[in-house]
Amino acid sequence: MIHRRPLVAVAFMAPAVALFLAIIVYPLVQGLVLSTTDSKIGETGHFVGGANYSAMASDGDVMRALGITVSYAVVVVIAQNAIGLGLARALFMRPRIRQLGSTLILVPTLISAVMAAFVWNSLLAPDGAINSLLRSFGLGSLTHVWLGDPSTALWAIAVVNIWMFAGYSAAIFLAGYMNLSAELLDAANVDGAAGWRRFVSVEWPLLAPATTVAVTLSLIGSLKVFELPFVMTNGGPAGSTTTLTMVIFNKIFGGQGSFAYGATVAVLLLVVVVLFAGVTQALLRRREERI
């Protein structure tokens, strides 16, 4: 019976391992192989080694998209988690509305990104609700072509992203708050640590595990953003909202039909996501250990 246990464990693990190999490992390996060819739609590819990577390194469009993607991610991660943390603390301090509030803040996350993009396109239009609201308050000078100006289009999309997923971050932080020791919080109050002082000295350090999860997930999601810029601006105006995922899409499906070059940019995106997420998580884990 004892000798059969390893076989039983292997039998239970086999389906999961098979799915992992088929869905994750195989496509990844195929993508890496494809990036070393010159494959295009309807054409047989030939091995070209690192030619695609050399071309990508000198491709101004790809490098610009990389900068846009990283800038977008930094803004979204900071704002989304700051708002989420504020919402979580507000709900934690108000038990009577906590259940209802925690449900309401998750409503935007249930909306598809495409649907949200269409709705916000209407709100951000020159004659949309946001500009109309500004005019009604006598702030007509602040009205703007939000999605038509290269200096504001990317940040307008970031606002939509933050609106959609701040509640998700809030749910993670709220779970962290619910795991805090009531005795420790009461002791902090007795010692005179209340309000902002209690948050900085007690709550924020103890929320380190929740911070690691929330920041890592929001970072990965924002680096891979596609639907919002694709639907809201299609990468414009003047390429100001063209992210790496949009470059991949355009290279493969945008008329060029270059599977190989699109796969090369996808490898770059994979490296960026793994690098940024890995470094961020390592730093946050180290912070957890110090605390």
N, C-alpha and C positions, 0 to 999 in steps of 0.2 A: 504493500500500500504506500509505504514511504517513497519507494522508487518511482511510483506512478505520478507523484505530485508534480515533478518538473514537466512531464508530458501534458498533464491537465493544464498547467499554467501556459504552456506553449500553445495548446489548442484554443484557449480563451484569447490569447494575444494575437494569434494569427490573423483573424479578420481585420483587426485594427491596423496591424502592421501592413497588411496587403493594401488596405485603403490608403494609408499614408504613402506607400510607395507609388501607388497608381495616381493619386491626386496631387501629391506634393513633389515627391522626388523625381518621378518620370518627366513631368512637364518642365521642371527646373533644369534637368539634364538636357532635355531636348532644346530648351531655349538657349542654353549655353552653346550647344553644338550649332544651332541655327545661326547664332551671332558670329560664327567663324566662317560663314558662307556668304554668297551673294544672291541668295534665293529671293525671287520675286514671284508675284502672282502669275501662274501659267508658265513659269520658266523653271528649269532644273538648276538647282544651285550647285556651285563649285566651291571647294575649300579655298578660302582667301586668308586664313590665319587671323592676324590682328588688324587687318586693313580697316575693318569697320570701326574698331576702337580708335585707331589713329585718326580716321575721318571725324569721328565724334568729338575727339579732343580739340579739334580745330573748327568745329561747327558752332558758329556764334549763336544760332537759334537754340541749340541744346544747352549751351552754357547759360544763356539768358533765362531759359526755362528753369534751369537748376536754381539760379538765384531767386527767381520769382517763387518757386516752390518752397525753398528754405525760408524766405522772408514771410511768406504766407503762414507757414507752419509755426514760426516763432510767435507771431502775433496771435494766432488762434489758440495755441497752447496756453500762453500766458493769460489772455483774456477769458477763455473758456473756463479754465480752472479757478481763476480768481472769482469769477461770478458764481461758479458752481460751489465753491467753498463758502461764499457769502450766503447763498441760498440754503446750504446745508446747515450752517450755524443758526440762521434765522428759524428754520424749522425745528432744529434741536431745542432751541430756547422756548418754543411755543408748542407744547405737547398737544394742545387742543386741536390745532389745525395741521398737525404733522402728517397724519395719514392722508387727508385730503390734499395737502400741499405737495406731498411726495408723489402723488398720482398726477396732479396737474402739471408739474414741472417735466414729467416724462412724455406728455402729449406730443410736443414737437418732434421727439425722436421716433414717434410712430408714423410720422408722415414721410412718404418717399421723397428722396432728394429731388427728383424730377418735378413732383407736384409742388414742393416748397419753392423750387427755382421759378416755376411759372407764376406762382402767387407773388413772390417778391419782385419779379420782373414788373408786374403790374403796379406794385406799391412804389417801386423806385423809378417808374417812368417819369418823364418831364411833367406830365399832367396827372401823375399818380397821387395816391393818398398822402404820401409823406410830404411832397412839395405843397399840396393843397392844405395840409395841416399847418405847415410853416406859414403860409400866406394868411391863414385864418387867425393866427396869433400875431400878425403884423411883422413877421420875420421873412418877408419876401426876399430880402437880400441874401438869405441863406439857402434859397432854393438852388438846385444844381442838377445837371444831367449826370446822375450818379454813375450810371453804367456806360456812359458815353465819353467820359473823361478818363484818359489813361492814368491820371494821378489819383483817382478815387475808385475806379472800377474794381480793382483787386480787393480793396478794403471793404467795399460794399458787399462783395461776395463773402469775405471773412465774417462780416456781421451776420449774414444768413447762417453760415456754418456754426458760429457761436450760439446763435439763437436756437438752432436745432439741437445741439449736443451739450449745452451748459447744464441742462437737467440731468443728463447722463453722468456728468462729472459730479453733480450735486448728490446723486444717489450713492455714488461711491464714497464721497466724503461723509454723507449722513450715516452710512453703514459704519464708517470709522468712528463717528461720534457716538453711535449707539454702543460701541464696544469699550468706550472709555469708562474707567472706574468711577462710580458715583462717589465713593468715599474720597478719592483723590480730588475730585472737583469740589466736594464740600470742604475738604481741608484747605484747598486753595482759597475758597471764599472766606473761611475763618481767618486765614493769614492776611486777608485784605487784598488778595489778587482777584479783581473783578474786571469785567468789561474787556477793554483792549489789553490790559496787563495780563489777565488770565489767559486770553487767547494766545498772546505771544510767548508767555512763559510756560504754559501748561498744555493748552489744547493743540497748538500748532506742532510742537515737538512730538506729541503722542499720535498725531495723525500722519506720521511719516510713512507707514505702510500704505495707507489709503492714497497718499500723495504719489507714491511710486507707481501705483496701479493707474491712477487717473492721468497722470502726466504721460506715462508711456503709451497708454491707449490713444489719448488725444493726439500725441505726436505722430504715431503710426498712421492714424486716420487722416490727419491733415496733410501729411506728405504724399498720401495716395489719392488726394482729392481729384475727382474727375467730373462727376455729374453736374455740380453747381456751375463751374466755369464753362462747361460745354453747353449747357442749356441757357445760361443767363447771358453770356457774351460770345460764346464760341471762340474763346481765346483772345478776342479783341477788347477794346480798340487798340490798334497798332501793336498787337501781340502782348499787351500789358498783363493779360490774365492767362497766358499760355503756360500751363504747368507741364511737368515731365510726362504725366499720364496723357495729356493732350498731344504732346509730340509723338508719343508711341502710337496713339490712335491715328494721327494724321499720316505718319510714315507708312502705316500698314493699310489703312482704309481711305486715306484722303486723296487718292489718285495716283500716288507714287507706287503703291503696292509692294513696298520693300519690306518683306517679312524679316529679312536678316538685319537690316538697320534698325527696324522697330524693336527686334529682340535685343539688339545691342543697347539701345536706350533703356529697355526694361531691365537689363542687367545693371546698368548704372543706377536706376531707381532702387533696385533691390539692395545694392551696396550702400546707398545713401540711407535707406530705411534701417538696415541692420546696423550701420555705423552709428547713426544718431540715436537710435533706440538703445543700442548696447551701451554706449557711453553714458547716456542719460540714466539708464537703469543702474549702471555700476555706481555712478555718483550718488544716486538716491539711496541705493542699498548701503553704501558706506555711511551715509547720513543716519540711516536707521541703526546701524551698528554702534555709531557714536552715541546715539541717544539711549 
